[in-house]
Amino acid sequence: MEEVFLLLASLARILLEVLSIAMMIRVLLPIFFDPDGNRIYELTVMLTEPIVAPVRALFVKLNVGQGSPIDWSFFATYLLISILGTVLPSF
């Protein structure tokens, strides 16, 4: 049973890494390329927005970061993903 748990934790860690990379691509791509019509950018938005949206809604509800040029909800989501990846056990 422990092996199954470790396997699932490893799978979750891999998925969190993929999500983390997608978030970094989503942030960096508009700096170098026009995101309009860019399929890679659209893919990263499709992958990351379902994760960022609840945090963004919470930040709007709590009035955190409103009026700031920085998307603090995106930063907080990235931080939560990093923490989750660190807390998960590994082989």
C-alpha positions as CSV (number, residue, x, y, z in Angstrom):
1,M,0.0,0.0,0.0
2,E,2.9,2.3,0.8
3,E,4.3,1.8,-2.7
4,V,1.0,2.8,-4.3
5,F,1.0,6.0,-2.1
6,L,4.5,6.8,-3.2
7,L,3.7,6.2,-6.8
8,L,0.7,8.5,-6.6
9,A,2.8,11.2,-4.8
10,S,5.4,10.9,-7.5
11,L,2.7,11.3,-10.2
12,A,1.3,14.3,-8.4
13,R,4.8,15.8,-8.2
14,I,5.3,15.4,-11.9
15,L,2.0,17.0,-12.7
16,L,2.8,19.9,-10.4
17,E,6.2,20.3,-12.2
18,V,4.4,20.4,-15.5
19,L,1.9,22.9,-14.2
20,S,4.8,25.0,-12.8
21,I,6.6,25.0,-16.1
22,A,3.4,25.9,-17.9
23,M,2.9,28.9,-15.5
24,M,6.5,30.1,-16.2
25,I,5.9,29.8,-20.0
26,R,2.7,31.8,-19.6
27,V,4.5,34.6,-17.8
28,L,7.6,34.7,-20.0
29,L,6.1,34.1,-23.5
30,P,4.4,37.5,-23.8
31,I,7.7,39.3,-23.1
32,F,9.3,37.8,-26.2
33,F,6.4,37.0,-28.5
34,D,2.9,38.4,-29.3
35,P,0.5,36.1,-27.3
36,D,-2.4,36.8,-29.7
37,G,-3.0,33.6,-31.7
38,N,0.1,31.9,-30.2
39,R,-0.9,28.2,-29.7
40,I,1.7,27.6,-27.0
41,Y,0.4,30.6,-25.0
42,E,-3.2,29.4,-25.5
43,L,-2.3,25.9,-24.2
44,T,-0.6,27.3,-21.1
45,V,-3.6,29.5,-20.4
46,M,-5.9,26.4,-20.8
47,L,-3.7,24.4,-18.4
48,T,-3.1,27.1,-15.7
49,E,-6.3,29.2,-15.6
50,P,-8.4,26.5,-13.9
51,I,-5.8,26.5,-11.1
52,V,-5.3,30.3,-10.9
53,A,-9.0,31.2,-11.2
54,P,-10.1,30.1,-7.6
55,V,-7.1,32.0,-6.1
56,R,-7.9,35.0,-8.2
57,A,-11.6,34.9,-7.1
58,L,-10.4,34.7,-3.4
59,F,-8.1,37.6,-3.9
60,V,-10.9,39.7,-5.5
61,K,-13.2,38.8,-2.6
62,L,-10.6,39.7,0.0
63,N,-9.6,42.8,-2.0
64,V,-5.9,41.7,-2.2
65,G,-3.7,43.3,-4.9
66,Q,-6.5,45.2,-6.5
67,G,-5.1,48.1,-8.6
68,S,-1.6,46.6,-8.6
69,P,0.1,46.0,-12.0
70,I,1.2,42.6,-10.7
71,D,-1.1,39.6,-10.7
72,W,-0.7,38.6,-7.1
73,S,-3.1,35.7,-7.4
74,F,-0.9,34.2,-10.1
75,F,2.2,34.6,-8.0
76,A,0.4,33.1,-4.9
77,T,-0.8,30.1,-7.0
78,Y,2.8,29.5,-8.2
79,L,4.0,29.6,-4.6
80,L,1.3,27.2,-3.5
81,I,2.2,24.7,-6.3
82,S,5.9,25.0,-5.3
83,I,5.1,24.3,-1.6
84,L,2.9,21.4,-2.5
85,G,5.6,19.9,-4.7
86,T,8.1,20.3,-1.8
87,V,5.8,18.7,0.8
88,L,4.9,15.6,-1.3
89,P,7.1,12.6,-0.4
90,S,9.5,11.2,-3.0
91,F,11.3,7.9,-3.5
